[in-house]
Amino acid sequence: MYLLCNQKKIEIEDCVSFWARLKGFMFQKKKISQGKRFPKCNSIHTFFMFQAIDVIMTDQNHRIIKMYPSLKPMRILWPHQHVYYTYELPIGTCQDFQVHSILKINE
C-alpha cells in the first residue's frame, strides 16, 4: 500500500496484529523512510522511539482530522473523536497536507 503525496510514493505498512500495533517504530535507529497505518486507533505514544515522526489522524474515508508534524519521542497523543486511522510517517510528510483534505491511498 502507498500514500501518494506530491508525486512521491511513501510505502505504508498496515499494522493489524497485536505485536505490529504495539511496536510501531519503537527501537528503530535507522532513518524512517516508510509509514505505518493503525486502523481503529485514535491515540498513540512515542515512548522508546529514537527520532521524531509526523502523525496524521483520519476518519474512515481518509479525511484528515488532526496532524502532528515532528512529534518527538516520549510523547502521548490522547484519544480524539471520529479518528479511525492513525498514520505514523517520515518527518516532513505533514507539510504536503492540510486538515480536512483527503489522503490518497493506493491499496
C-alpha positions in Angstrom: 0.0 0.0 0.0 1.3 3.5 -0.8 0.5 7.1 0.3 0.7 9.5 -2.7 2.0 12.9 -1.8 3.4 15.5 -4.3 4.5 12.9 -6.9 6.1 10.7 -4.2 5.1 7.3 -3.1 5.5 6.5 0.6 5.2 2.8 1.4 2.7 2.2 4.1 2.6 -0.9 6.3 -0.8 -1.8 7.7 -0.4 -2.7 11.4 -3.2 -5.0 12.4 -1.6 -7.7 14.6 -1.1 -7.1 18.3 2.7 -7.1 18.0 2.8 -4.7 15.0 0.4 -2.3 16.7 2.4 -2.4 19.9 5.9 -2.0 18.3 5.3 0.7 15.6 8.6 2.4 15.2 9.9 1.7 18.7 13.6 0.9 19.0 14.2 1.8 15.3 17.5 3.6 14.9 17.8 3.9 11.2 16.1 6.8 9.5 12.3 6.3 8.9 11.5 6.2 5.2 8.2 4.3 5.2 4.9 4.8 7.1 2.7 2.7 9.3 -1.2 2.7 9.4 -3.1 1.8 12.5 -6.8 1.0 11.8 -9.2 1.7 14.7 -6.6 3.7 16.5 -7.3 7.2 17.9 -4.3 7.6 20.2 -0.6 6.8 20.2 2.6 7.1 22.2 6.2 7.7 21.1 7.9 6.0 24.0 11.1 4.1 23.2 11.4 5.9 19.8 14.7 7.4 18.8 13.5 10.0 16.3 10.6 12.3 15.6 7.8 11.4 13.3 4.8 13.0 11.6 1.4 11.8 12.7 -1.8 12.1 10.7 -5.2 11.0 12.0 -8.1 10.5 9.6 -11.6 9.2 9.6 -12.7 6.0 7.7 -12.8 8.0 4.4 -9.2 9.1 4.9 -10.2 12.8 5.6 -7.6 14.4 7.8 -8.8 15.3 11.3 -5.6 16.0 13.1 -1.9 16.4 12.1 1.1 16.4 14.4 4.3 17.4 12.5 7.6 16.5 14.1 6.2 14.6 17.1 9.1 14.0 19.4 9.9 10.8 21.3 8.4 10.3 24.8 5.0 11.9 24.0 1.4 10.8 24.2 -1.4 11.7 21.8 -4.7 11.3 23.8 -7.8 9.9 22.1 -9.6 12.1 19.5 -13.2 11.7 18.4 -14.0 10.5 14.9 -10.5 9.2 14.3 -10.4 5.8 12.6 -6.9 5.6 11.1 -3.6 6.9 12.6 -0.6 7.2 10.3 3.0 7.3 11.6 5.0 8.8 8.7 8.5 10.1 8.0 9.4 13.5 9.2 8.4 16.2 6.7 5.3 14.4 5.3 2.8 16.7 7.0 3.9 19.7 5.1 2.2 18.3 2.0 -1.2 18.1 3.6 -3.9 20.2 5.3 -6.6 19.3 7.8 -9.9 18.3 6.0 -8.1 17.2 2.9 -8.2 13.6 1.9 -5.2 11.3 1.8 -4.7 9.4 -1.5 -4.0 5.8 -0.6 -3.2 3.3 -3.3 -4.1 -0.1 -1.8 
